Amino acid sequence: MPELPEVETIRRGLLGNIEGLRISNVEVSGSRVFQVDPKILIKSLKGNQIEGLERLGKFLIFPLEEMVLVIHLGMTGQLTLRKLSAKDSQEFLRDPLTGLQRIRQHVPDRHTHLQIHFDNKSSLVYRDIRMFGKIYLISLAKSARDCFFGKVGLEPFSKEYNIADFLLRLSGRKLAVKSLLLDQSFVAGIGNIYADEILFESSIHPLRSVTTLSKSDRLKLYKSIKLVLNKAIQFGGTSLRDYIKSDGGKGSFQEELFVYGRVGEKCFQCKTLIEKIVVSQRGTSFCPNCQPYNS
């Protein structure tokens, strides 16, 4: 978390506000999130113009005039736009796992690791309590990008995401289907929340081996990935703990979840109680009636 829908929501929220802006100054902390020397990062970013904002899986990609800034939000990363014309909020949301979380536009604090200030007096602010996020700087050269993203799997909203390539990537796989969905080299951007929701939509038990999936199962899985992710984007992502949109607001897809986070509650479709197991060391929610193991 954040997964593809959250990262895409952030991208859409930022793009129209930062594209074409020139970077006037950069502030950094001594955080481990930086995968480049912070001094080099500051020197490389200052004076550059934001040429656009792309996304690949869970990565946000900022093409500049001379370099490419890449940000992965990890577990608790938050990327928001702070506008001089807007009012800062002192409001917090207390999370039992990660502590106090800022919501809405906020004053930078000790968990703020990067501030990119633009010539229009707005700032891009990266905040990350647990510091599992990563900030990279790579060359503009296509070869550098190809190398950096070489192990990233199919992007669900690209032309490369087609049934032929999908079936080819499924071929020969012997692991549990939930484990495969979490593999970023298979399809990019899916994490625990959406893997559970996709499998429910597909009527597939999370522990079933890929080898047991029929042609119909594989087709349903292919369609469900894009369907669930697209719906989550329409609702602005899932805000359960740390995720906030670029304006500091919350997503609302948590109100649309069928199985994730609903252990012990009744399935909306059949009224069977939602169960939880562990797959690939991740808690996994499913409906044993709608997603039978022997099917």
N, C-alpha and C positions, 0 to 999 in steps of 0.2 A: 504494500500500500504506500503511495498511490499506484493504481494500475492504469491501463491504457485510457479508460474513459475519463479518469481524473486528470491525467496529463494532457489529454486532448482538450478538455474543458479549459484548463489553464492556458493552453496555447491559443485557443480562440479568444479568450478574454484579454490576452496581452497583445496579440498581433496588431490590431487596429490602433493600439495606444502607444506602441514603441517602434513600429516600423518606420524607418526614415530618420529616427532621432540620432543625434550624435552624442557620444559619451564624453562628458566633461570631467568626471572624476570617478574614482573607484576606491572603496574602503573594504578592507578584509580583516578577518581575525586570524589567529594562529591555528585554526581548526584543521583536523585531519581530513575534512571533506575535500580539500584541494589536492588534486592529482598533478598539479603544476606548481612550481615555485610561486607563491603569492606576489613576490616582487616582479616576476616576469609577467604574471597575469595583469597586474596593474599597468605596467608599461605597455603591454600589447593591446589592452582595451582602450586606454585613454586616447581620445581623438578619433576613434573609429565610429562608423555609422552602422546602425542595425539595418541589415539588408532584408531581413525577413525573419520568420520563425517557423521551423518545421518540427515534426515529431516522427520518431521511428520507435515503435514499441513503447517503452517507458522513458525513452530519452527525449529531451527537448534540445533542439539544435538551432543555434543562433548564428547564421552566416553574417560575418562582418566584412569590411572591405579587405582586410589583410589576413584574418584568421577565422576559425570557427570555434565558438564557445559551445560546449556541450554540458548539460546538467542532467543528472539522474537524481531524483528526489529521495531515493532510498525508502525508509520506513516512515520517517516523520518530517521530511522536507516540506517546506511551504515557500511558494514563490508568489509574491504579491507586488502590486504596483502602488507606490505611495505618492499621492499627488499633493502638491503644495496647496492647491485650492480646496482640498477636502479636509475634513476634520479628523484628527487622530482619535482613536478610541482607546480607553483604558480597560475595556471589557475583556475578561478571561473566561475560558471554559475549562473547568477542572476535569482532567482525565485520570482515572484510577491507575493507568499503566504508565503514562508518560508525564504526568504532572500538569502544570498550567499551560494551556494552549491559547495563543492569541487568536482572536477573531476580529474581522473587519480591519480597516486600515489602522496600523499601530505604530507606535514609536519603536525604533530598533532597541533591542535589549541584549542581554548577555548570550542569548541563543542565536543572535543574528550574525551570520558569518560572511555575508557578501552584500554590499550595497553598490549598485551601479547608478550613478547620477547622470541625468541627461541634461541637454542644453535648455530644455523647456522647464527645468526645475522639478521634474518628476523623478522618481527613483525606483529601480527594480530591487526588491529586497528578498534575500534568501535567508530563511530561518530554519533551524534543524536542531531539535533538542537532543536526539540520540546520536546524531552525526554519522548516520549510515549512508547519507547521500554522497554523491561524487561530482566534482566540478573539474572538467577537462578543457584543455585548449589544444586544438589540432590544426594542421595545415589546411588551406583552402583546396589543395590539390585533390582531385578525385581519387587518386590512388591512396592518399592518406585516409580519406573517408571510407573507402572500400575496405581498407585494412582494419580500421577501428571498428566498423560495424559488420565485419565479415562473418561473425558467428551468430548474428541476430537472425531469427527465423522469419517466416512469412509475415508481412504486415497486412492485417485483415482489411484495411481500407485502401489497398493498392491494387493495381492491375495484375500484379504477380499472384494475388490471392485468387486462385481459380481451382476448380474441382480436380483437374488433372494433376497439378502440382501437389495439392493437398493429399490426394490418394497416394501419390508417389512417396511422400514423406511418411505416410502411415505404414507403408509396406515394410515388412520385416521387423516391425517394432513388437517387442514381447512384454513390455512393462504395463503396469496398470494405467488405464486411460487418464485418471486424475493426475498421475505423475507426469504423463506426457504433456498434458495441458500446461503444467507448471514449468516445463522445459522451454526456456526462451529461444532456444535454437530451433524449435518446432514452429510455433506461432508466437510472434512477439507481442508482449504487453499483457498477457493473462496472468493473474495472480490468484490467490486463494479464494477471494470473494467470487470472482467471475467464473472460475473453474467450476465451483459448486453450482452456480446458477446455470451455466451452459450445460452441465450434465443433467440437471433437472429438466431443462428445456428439451434435451435430447432423449429423455427417459432412459438414461444409461447409468448403471451402478458405478460408482467411482473406482471400485476395486476390480472391475472386469478387465481382463487382459485385452490389449488392442487386437490380439490375434482372434479373439472370439467375436469381434464386431462384424456384423453382416454388412452387405453393401448398403442396405437401407439405413443401418445404424451410422455408417460412415458419412452418408449423405446428410442425415439429420444433424450430426455433429458439425459438419462443415457449415451448414446453414445457421445453426444455433449460435456459433461463435460470433458471427457478424450481427445477427439479430439481437442478442443480449448486449453486446458491447455498444451497438448503435442506440439501443433504448436507454442504456445507462448514460450515454453522452447527452441525450435529449433531456434527461433529468439533472444534468450538471454533476454527475458522479455520485459516489457514496460517501457521506460524511458520518463515520462512526467514531473515530478518535481524533486523528490529526489533520486530515485533509480539509483544506479550505480552497475556494476558488481564488482567482487572481485579484478579485476585489475584496477578499476577506470574508465573503459570504459562504454559506454551506450548500452542498449538493443535497438532493432529495431522493436519490435512488434507494436509499436505505428503507424507504417506505414501500418499495416495490419488490423487495427481496422475497423469494419463495422458500428458500431453505437456509441460506447463510445466516447465522446468528439466531436461528429459530428452533434450536434443539429443545425437545419436550413440548413444543407447540404443535397444533394440528395443521396438517397439510391443507392448503387452501383448496386443493382439487379433490382429495379423497378422504380427508379428516383423519388419516393415519398420523401418529405422532412422528415428528421429525427426529431422526437419530443422528448420532455423531460417532465417527471412527477416526483413526489416524492413518493418513496415507502420506508417504514421503515426509514424515515428521510434521505434518500439518493437520490441524483439526479439520475434519471434513463433514459437512452436513448434507443429509440426503433423505429422501422419502423411500422407505423400504417397499412400499406398495407401488408407487409410480416409477421407481427405478429398481426393479427386481434384479437380483444377481444372476439368476439363471434365465436368461432370455435370449 
